[in-house]
Amino acid sequence: MKKITLLLALFASVTLTGCQLTHIEGEVDGVNIKASTKDEHHSHGNGNFCPPGQAKKGNC
């Protein structure tokens, strides 16, 4: 019986290890809260960004 409990606990911990919270939305005391780990509103993937110092070296 202890082995089954141990295996279930191990299985639960392994399956929950890969979970990541990426979006929170709600309201607290009348204040709307929206948080996300992804940058949804600002897209920097247009290819025009050059890191500082690289333009001086002629790499961009």
PDB file of N, CA, C and O in Angstrom:
ATOM      1  N   MET A   1       0.817  -1.189   0.000  1.00  0.00           N
ATOM      2  CA  MET A   1       0.000   0.000   0.000  1.00  0.00           C
ATOM      3  C   MET A   1       0.869   1.265   0.000  1.00  0.00           C
ATOM      4  O   MET A   1       0.516   2.257  -0.639  1.00  0.00           O
ATOM      5  N   LYS A   2       1.997   1.236   0.709  1.00  0.00           N
ATOM      6  CA  LYS A   2       2.887   2.389   0.740  1.00  0.00           C
ATOM      7  C   LYS A   2       3.525   2.637  -0.621  1.00  0.00           C
ATOM      8  O   LYS A   2       3.779   3.781  -0.996  1.00  0.00           O
ATOM      9  N   LYS A   3       3.782   1.553  -1.361  1.00  0.00           N
ATOM     10  CA  LYS A   3       4.388   1.700  -2.680  1.00  0.00           C
ATOM     11  C   LYS A   3       3.425   2.392  -3.637  1.00  0.00           C
ATOM     12  O   LYS A   3       3.838   3.228  -4.441  1.00  0.00           O
ATOM     13  N   ILE A   4       2.154   2.050  -3.552  1.00  0.00           N
ATOM     14  CA  ILE A   4       1.157   2.664  -4.434  1.00  0.00           C
ATOM     15  C   ILE A   4       1.033   4.154  -4.116  1.00  0.00           C
ATOM     16  O   ILE A   4       0.970   4.974  -5.032  1.00  0.00           O
ATOM     17  N   THR A   5       0.999   4.508  -2.852  1.00  0.00           N
ATOM     18  CA  THR A   5       0.924   5.914  -2.453  1.00  0.00           C
ATOM     19  C   THR A   5       2.157   6.670  -2.908  1.00  0.00           C
ATOM     20  O   THR A   5       2.057   7.797  -3.392  1.00  0.00           O
ATOM     21  N   LEU A   6       3.305   6.059  -2.756  1.00  0.00           N
ATOM     22  CA  LEU A   6       4.555   6.685  -3.188  1.00  0.00           C
ATOM     23  C   LEU A   6       4.565   6.886  -4.698  1.00  0.00           C
ATOM     24  O   LEU A   6       4.978   7.943  -5.174  1.00  0.00           O
ATOM     25  N   LEU A   7       4.123   5.899  -5.453  1.00  0.00           N
ATOM     26  CA  LEU A   7       4.081   6.013  -6.907  1.00  0.00           C
ATOM     27  C   LEU A   7       3.085   7.082  -7.357  1.00  0.00           C
ATOM     28  O   LEU A   7       3.364   7.831  -8.293  1.00  0.00           O
ATOM     29  N   LEU A   8       1.936   7.157  -6.704  1.00  0.00           N
ATOM     30  CA  LEU A   8       0.960   8.194  -7.053  1.00  0.00           C
ATOM     31  C   LEU A   8       1.504   9.591  -6.754  1.00  0.00           C
ATOM     32  O   LEU A   8       1.303  10.514  -7.543  1.00  0.00           O
ATOM     33  N   ALA A   9       2.185   9.751  -5.630  1.00  0.00           N
ATOM     34  CA  ALA A   9       2.786  11.041  -5.292  1.00  0.00           C
ATOM     35  C   ALA A   9       3.880  11.405  -6.289  1.00  0.00           C
ATOM     36  O   ALA A   9       3.983  12.562  -6.697  1.00  0.00           O
ATOM     37  N   LEU A  10       4.684  10.447  -6.677  1.00  0.00           N
ATOM     38  CA  LEU A  10       5.733  10.686  -7.659  1.00  0.00           C
ATOM     39  C   LEU A  10       5.140  11.059  -9.015  1.00  0.00           C
ATOM     40  O   LEU A  10       5.617  11.981  -9.676  1.00  0.00           O
ATOM     41  N   PHE A  11       4.108  10.346  -9.420  1.00  0.00           N
ATOM     42  CA  PHE A  11       3.445  10.629 -10.698  1.00  0.00           C
ATOM     43  C   PHE A  11       2.838  12.032 -10.689  1.00  0.00           C
ATOM     44  O   PHE A  11       2.965  12.768 -11.668  1.00  0.00           O
ATOM     45  N   ALA A  12       2.182  12.403  -9.597  1.00  0.00           N
ATOM     46  CA  ALA A  12       1.571  13.732  -9.496  1.00  0.00           C
ATOM     47  C   ALA A  12       2.629  14.828  -9.534  1.00  0.00           C
ATOM     48  O   ALA A  12       2.429  15.854 -10.185  1.00  0.00           O
ATOM     49  N   SER A  13       3.738  14.628  -8.854  1.00  0.00           N
ATOM     50  CA  SER A  13       4.783  15.654  -8.848  1.00  0.00           C
ATOM     51  C   SER A  13       5.453  15.788 -10.213  1.00  0.00           C
ATOM     52  O   SER A  13       5.818  16.895 -10.610  1.00  0.00           O
ATOM     53  N   VAL A  14       5.618  14.698 -10.925  1.00  0.00           N
ATOM     54  CA  VAL A  14       6.237  14.757 -12.253  1.00  0.00           C
ATOM     55  C   VAL A  14       5.301  15.423 -13.261  1.00  0.00           C
ATOM     56  O   VAL A  14       5.755  16.206 -14.095  1.00  0.00           O
ATOM     57  N   THR A  15       4.018  15.126 -13.197  1.00  0.00           N
ATOM     58  CA  THR A  15       3.087  15.714 -14.167  1.00  0.00           C
ATOM     59  C   THR A  15       2.856  17.193 -13.904  1.00  0.00           C
ATOM     60  O   THR A  15       2.610  17.946 -14.847  1.00  0.00           O
ATOM     61  N   LEU A  16       2.926  17.636 -12.648  1.00  0.00           N
ATOM     62  CA  LEU A  16       2.703  19.036 -12.336  1.00  0.00           C
ATOM     63  C   LEU A  16       3.968  19.883 -12.455  1.00  0.00           C
ATOM     64  O   LEU A  16       3.896  21.109 -12.371  1.00  0.00           O
ATOM     65  N   THR A  17       5.091  19.268 -12.643  1.00  0.00           N
ATOM     66  CA  THR A  17       6.354  19.995 -12.743  1.00  0.00           C
ATOM     67  C   THR A  17       6.400  20.846 -14.009  1.00  0.00           C
ATOM     68  O   THR A  17       6.996  21.923 -13.992  1.00  0.00           O
ATOM     69  N   GLY A  18       5.800  20.404 -15.087  1.00  0.00           N
ATOM     70  CA  GLY A  18       5.856  21.121 -16.352  1.00  0.00           C
ATOM     71  C   GLY A  18       4.867  22.256 -16.468  1.00  0.00           C
ATOM     72  O   GLY A  18       4.857  22.928 -17.500  1.00  0.00           O
ATOM     73  N   CYS A  19       4.035  22.513 -15.478  1.00  0.00           N
ATOM     74  CA  CYS A  19       3.035  23.570 -15.553  1.00  0.00           C
ATOM     75  C   CYS A  19       3.687  24.931 -15.330  1.00  0.00           C
ATOM     76  O   CYS A  19       4.596  25.076 -14.512  1.00  0.00           O
ATOM     77  N   GLN A  20       3.199  25.932 -16.082  1.00  0.00           N
ATOM     78  CA  GLN A  20       3.707  27.279 -15.943  1.00  0.00           C
ATOM     79  C   GLN A  20       2.538  28.252 -16.038  1.00  0.00           C
ATOM     80  O   GLN A  20       1.703  28.134 -16.935  1.00  0.00           O
ATOM     81  N   LEU A  21       2.475  29.191 -15.137  1.00  0.00           N
ATOM     82  CA  LEU A  21       1.440  30.201 -15.147  1.00  0.00           C
ATOM     83  C   LEU A  21       1.867  31.307 -16.098  1.00  0.00           C
ATOM     84  O   LEU A  21       2.883  31.965 -15.873  1.00  0.00           O
ATOM     85  N   THR A  22       1.086  31.517 -17.174  1.00  0.00           N
ATOM     86  CA  THR A  22       1.474  32.504 -18.168  1.00  0.00           C
ATOM     87  C   THR A  22       0.504  33.665 -18.282  1.00  0.00           C
ATOM     88  O   THR A  22       0.819  34.659 -18.936  1.00  0.00           O
ATOM     89  N   HIS A  23      -0.686  33.569 -17.655  1.00  0.00           N
ATOM     90  CA  HIS A  23      -1.666  34.634 -17.823  1.00  0.00           C
ATOM     91  C   HIS A  23      -2.556  34.715 -16.591  1.00  0.00           C
ATOM     92  O   HIS A  23      -3.105  33.705 -16.153  1.00  0.00           O
ATOM     93  N   ILE A  24      -2.700  35.902 -16.036  1.00  0.00           N
ATOM     94  CA  ILE A  24      -3.576  36.135 -14.888  1.00  0.00           C
ATOM     95  C   ILE A  24      -4.479  37.310 -15.240  1.00  0.00           C
ATOM     96  O   ILE A  24      -4.011  38.337 -15.732  1.00  0.00           O
ATOM     97  N   GLU A  25      -5.771  37.155 -14.985  1.00  0.00           N
ATOM     98  CA  GLU A  25      -6.698  38.234 -15.258  1.00  0.00           C
ATOM     99  C   GLU A  25      -7.778  38.213 -14.187  1.00  0.00           C
ATOM    100  O   GLU A  25      -8.279  37.143 -13.841  1.00  0.00           O
ATOM    101  N   GLY A  26      -8.146  39.373 -13.657  1.00  0.00           N
ATOM    102  CA  GLY A  26      -9.177  39.419 -12.641  1.00  0.00           C
ATOM    103  C   GLY A  26      -9.386  40.815 -12.105  1.00  0.00           C
ATOM    104  O   GLY A  26      -8.918  41.797 -12.681  1.00  0.00           O
ATOM    105  N   GLU A  27     -10.105  40.890 -10.978  1.00  0.00           N
ATOM    106  CA  GLU A  27     -10.412  42.183 -10.374  1.00  0.00           C
ATOM    107  C   GLU A  27     -10.265  42.063  -8.862  1.00  0.00           C
ATOM    108  O   GLU A  27     -10.775  41.124  -8.252  1.00  0.00           O
ATOM    109  N   VAL A  28      -9.559  43.030  -8.259  1.00  0.00           N
ATOM    110  CA  VAL A  28      -9.362  43.067  -6.818  1.00  0.00           C
ATOM    111  C   VAL A  28      -9.721  44.470  -6.340  1.00  0.00           C
ATOM    112  O   VAL A  28      -9.134  45.450  -6.797  1.00  0.00           O
ATOM    113  N   ASP A  29     -10.664  44.568  -5.440  1.00  0.00           N
ATOM    114  CA  ASP A  29     -11.112  45.844  -4.868  1.00  0.00           C
ATOM    115  C   ASP A  29     -11.448  46.870  -5.944  1.00  0.00           C
ATOM    116  O   ASP A  29     -11.118  48.047  -5.797  1.00  0.00           O
ATOM    117  N   GLY A  30     -12.091  46.448  -7.007  1.00  0.00           N
ATOM    118  CA  GLY A  30     -12.512  47.351  -8.068  1.00  0.00           C
ATOM    119  C   GLY A  30     -11.416  47.718  -9.057  1.00  0.00           C
ATOM    120  O   GLY A  30     -11.643  48.537  -9.947  1.00  0.00           O
ATOM    121  N   VAL A  31     -10.245  47.134  -8.921  1.00  0.00           N
ATOM    122  CA  VAL A  31      -9.129  47.418  -9.829  1.00  0.00           C
ATOM    123  C   VAL A  31      -8.932  46.211 -10.733  1.00  0.00           C
ATOM    124  O   VAL A  31      -8.727  45.094 -10.257  1.00  0.00           O
ATOM    125  N   ASN A  32      -8.997  46.445 -12.043  1.00  0.00           N
ATOM    126  CA  ASN A  32      -8.775  45.362 -13.001  1.00  0.00           C
ATOM    127  C   ASN A  32      -7.294  45.031 -13.075  1.00  0.00           C
ATOM    128  O   ASN A  32      -6.451  45.924 -13.161  1.00  0.00           O
ATOM    129  N   ILE A  33      -6.987  43.745 -13.040  1.00  0.00           N
ATOM    130  CA  ILE A  33      -5.603  43.279 -13.087  1.00  0.00           C
ATOM    131  C   ILE A  33      -5.438  42.351 -14.267  1.00  0.00           C
ATOM    132  O   ILE A  33      -6.213  41.411 -14.444  1.00  0.00           O
ATOM    133  N   LYS A  34      -4.428  42.615 -15.075  1.00  0.00           N
ATOM    134  CA  LYS A  34      -4.104  41.745 -16.198  1.00  0.00           C
ATOM    135  C   LYS A  34      -2.593  41.620 -16.262  1.00  0.00           C
ATOM    136  O   LYS A  34      -1.892  42.608 -16.478  1.00  0.00           O
ATOM    137  N   ALA A  35      -2.089  40.406 -16.076  1.00  0.00           N
ATOM    138  CA  ALA A  35      -0.651  40.165 -16.094  1.00  0.00           C
ATOM    139  C   ALA A  35      -0.355  38.978 -16.994  1.00  0.00           C
ATOM    140  O   ALA A  35      -1.125  38.017 -17.033  1.00  0.00           O
ATOM    141  N   SER A  36       0.749  39.039 -17.712  1.00  0.00           N
ATOM    142  CA  SER A  36       1.118  37.972 -18.622  1.00  0.00           C
ATOM    143  C   SER A  36       2.627  37.901 -18.714  1.00  0.00           C
ATOM    144  O   SER A  36       3.306  38.918 -18.576  1.00  0.00           O
ATOM    145  N   THR A  37       3.166  36.705 -18.948  1.00  0.00           N
ATOM    146  CA  THR A  37       4.602  36.563 -19.110  1.00  0.00           C
ATOM    147  C   THR A  37       5.026  36.774 -20.554  1.00  0.00           C
ATOM    148  O   THR A  37       6.218  36.875 -20.844  1.00  0.00           O
ATOM    149  N   LYS A  38       4.071  36.840 -21.450  1.00  0.00           N
ATOM    150  CA  LYS A  38       4.372  37.083 -22.856  1.00  0.00           C
ATOM    151  C   LYS A  38       4.156  38.556 -23.171  1.00  0.00           C
ATOM    152  O   LYS A  38       3.238  39.172 -22.631  1.00  0.00           O
ATOM    153  N   ASP A  39       4.981  39.126 -24.031  1.00  0.00           N
ATOM    154  CA  ASP A  39       4.850  40.516 -24.440  1.00  0.00           C
ATOM    155  C   ASP A  39       3.914  40.561 -25.634  1.00  0.00           C
ATOM    156  O   ASP A  39       4.358  40.475 -26.779  1.00  0.00           O
ATOM    157  N   GLU A  40       2.614  40.696 -25.372  1.00  0.00           N
ATOM    158  CA  GLU A  40       1.609  40.613 -26.432  1.00  0.00           C
ATOM    159  C   GLU A  40       1.472  41.903 -27.223  1.00  0.00           C
ATOM    160  O   GLU A  40       1.119  41.868 -28.402  1.00  0.00           O
ATOM    161  N   HIS A  41       1.749  43.052 -26.589  1.00  0.00           N
ATOM    162  CA  HIS A  41       1.462  44.324 -27.230  1.00  0.00           C
ATOM    163  C   HIS A  41       2.652  44.918 -27.972  1.00  0.00           C
ATOM    164  O   HIS A  41       2.464  45.736 -28.872  1.00  0.00           O
ATOM    165  N   HIS A  42       3.839  44.534 -27.625  1.00  0.00           N
ATOM    166  CA  HIS A  42       5.029  45.101 -28.248  1.00  0.00           C
ATOM    167  C   HIS A  42       5.787  44.011 -28.995  1.00  0.00           C
ATOM    168  O   HIS A  42       6.372  43.112 -28.390  1.00  0.00           O
ATOM    169  N   SER A  43       5.764  44.107 -30.293  1.00  0.00           N
ATOM    170  CA  SER A  43       6.449  43.103 -31.101  1.00  0.00           C
ATOM    171  C   SER A  43       7.786  43.664 -31.572  1.00  0.00           C
ATOM    172  O   SER A  43       7.822  44.658 -32.297  1.00  0.00           O
ATOM    173  N   HIS A  44       8.869  43.040 -31.170  1.00  0.00           N
ATOM    174  CA  HIS A  44      10.199  43.480 -31.585  1.00  0.00           C
ATOM    175  C   HIS A  44      10.791  42.542 -32.627  1.00  0.00           C
ATOM    176  O   HIS A  44      11.997  42.581 -32.869  1.00  0.00           O
ATOM    177  N   GLY A  45       9.987  41.718 -33.236  1.00  0.00           N
ATOM    178  CA  GLY A  45      10.497  40.737 -34.170  1.00  0.00           C
ATOM    179  C   GLY A  45      10.490  41.190 -35.612  1.00  0.00           C
ATOM    180  O   GLY A  45      10.404  40.354 -36.512  1.00  0.00           O
ATOM    181  N   ASN A  46      10.578  42.513 -35.870  1.00  0.00           N
ATOM    182  CA  ASN A  46      10.532  42.991 -37.245  1.00  0.00           C
ATOM    183  C   ASN A  46      11.902  43.019 -37.911  1.00  0.00           C
ATOM    184  O   ASN A  46      11.996  43.349 -39.093  1.00  0.00           O
ATOM    185  N   GLY A  47      12.965  42.685 -37.189  1.00  0.00           N
ATOM    186  CA  GLY A  47      14.290  42.605 -37.796  1.00  0.00           C
ATOM    187  C   GLY A  47      15.052  43.905 -37.810  1.00  0.00           C
ATOM    188  O   GLY A  47      16.163  43.943 -38.340  1.00  0.00           O
ATOM    189  N   ASN A  48      14.510  44.983 -37.251  1.00  0.00           N
ATOM    190  CA  ASN A  48      15.186  46.277 -37.258  1.00  0.00           C
ATOM    191  C   ASN A  48      15.965  46.558 -35.988  1.00  0.00           C
ATOM    192  O   ASN A  48      16.615  47.599 -35.891  1.00  0.00           O
ATOM    193  N   PHE A  49      15.922  45.666 -35.012  1.00  0.00           N
ATOM    194  CA  PHE A  49      16.585  45.900 -33.731  1.00  0.00           C
ATOM    195  C   PHE A  49      18.058  45.540 -33.830  1.00  0.00           C
ATOM    196  O   PHE A  49      18.429  44.479 -34.332  1.00  0.00           O
ATOM    197  N   CYS A  50      18.880  46.445 -33.341  1.00  0.00           N
ATOM    198  CA  CYS A  50      20.313  46.205 -33.282  1.00  0.00           C
ATOM    199  C   CYS A  50      20.767  46.412 -31.840  1.00  0.00           C
ATOM    200  O   CYS A  50      20.571  47.497 -31.294  1.00  0.00           O
ATOM    201  N   PRO A  51      21.368  45.402 -31.208  1.00  0.00           N
ATOM    202  CA  PRO A  51      21.796  45.538 -29.813  1.00  0.00           C
ATOM    203  C   PRO A  51      22.827  46.647 -29.651  1.00  0.00           C
ATOM    204  O   PRO A  51      23.589  46.935 -30.574  1.00  0.00           O
ATOM    205  N   PRO A  52      22.848  47.270 -28.468  1.00  0.00           N
ATOM    206  CA  PRO A  52      23.808  48.357 -28.235  1.00  0.00           C
ATOM    207  C   PRO A  52      25.242  47.896 -28.446  1.00  0.00           C
ATOM    208  O   PRO A  52      25.640  46.825 -27.988  1.00  0.00           O
ATOM    209  N   GLY A  53      25.995  48.702 -29.132  1.00  0.00           N
ATOM    210  CA  GLY A  53      27.412  48.389 -29.377  1.00  0.00           C
ATOM    211  C   GLY A  53      27.656  47.640 -30.668  1.00  0.00           C
ATOM    212  O   GLY A  53      28.759  47.700 -31.211  1.00  0.00           O
ATOM    213  N   GLN A  54      26.648  46.930 -31.178  1.00  0.00           N
ATOM    214  CA  GLN A  54      26.851  46.158 -32.396  1.00  0.00           C
ATOM    215  C   GLN A  54      26.847  47.061 -33.643  1.00  0.00           C
ATOM    216  O   GLN A  54      27.539  46.774 -34.620  1.00  0.00           O
ATOM    217  N   ALA A  55      26.074  48.140 -33.603  1.00  0.00           N
ATOM    218  CA  ALA A  55      26.052  49.056 -34.753  1.00  0.00           C
ATOM    219  C   ALA A  55      27.406  49.744 -34.919  1.00  0.00           C
ATOM    220  O   ALA A  55      27.851  49.977 -36.042  1.00  0.00           O
ATOM    221  N   LYS A  56      28.066  50.071 -33.795  1.00  0.00           N
ATOM    222  CA  LYS A  56      29.395  50.700 -33.863  1.00  0.00           C
ATOM    223  C   LYS A  56      30.421  49.769 -34.480  1.00  0.00           C
ATOM    224  O   LYS A  56      31.363  50.213 -35.136  1.00  0.00           O
ATOM    225  N   LYS A  57      30.230  48.460 -34.265  1.00  0.00           N
ATOM    226  CA  LYS A  57      31.156  47.469 -34.812  1.00  0.00           C
ATOM    227  C   LYS A  57      30.849  47.141 -36.263  1.00  0.00           C
ATOM    228  O   LYS A  57      31.629  46.458 -36.926  1.00  0.00           O
ATOM    229  N   GLY A  58      29.697  47.633 -36.768  1.00  0.00           N
ATOM    230  CA  GLY A  58      29.318  47.352 -38.140  1.00  0.00           C
ATOM    231  C   GLY A  58      28.652  46.009 -38.345  1.00  0.00           C
ATOM    232  O   GLY A  58      28.609  45.504 -39.468  1.00  0.00           O
ATOM    233  N   ASN A  59      28.124  45.413 -37.263  1.00  0.00           N
ATOM    234  CA  ASN A  59      27.477  44.111 -37.359  1.00  0.00           C
ATOM    235  C   ASN A  59      26.000  44.196 -37.730  1.00  0.00           C
ATOM    236  O   ASN A  59      25.376  43.162 -37.966  1.00  0.00           O
ATOM    237  N   CYS A  60      25.426  45.386 -37.788  1.00  0.00           N
ATOM    238  CA  CYS A  60      23.990  45.516 -38.105  1.00  0.00           C
ATOM    239  C   CYS A  60      23.797  46.252 -39.413  1.00  0.00           C
ATOM    240  O   CYS A  60      22.663  46.457 -39.845  1.00  0.00           O
TER     241      CYS A  60
END
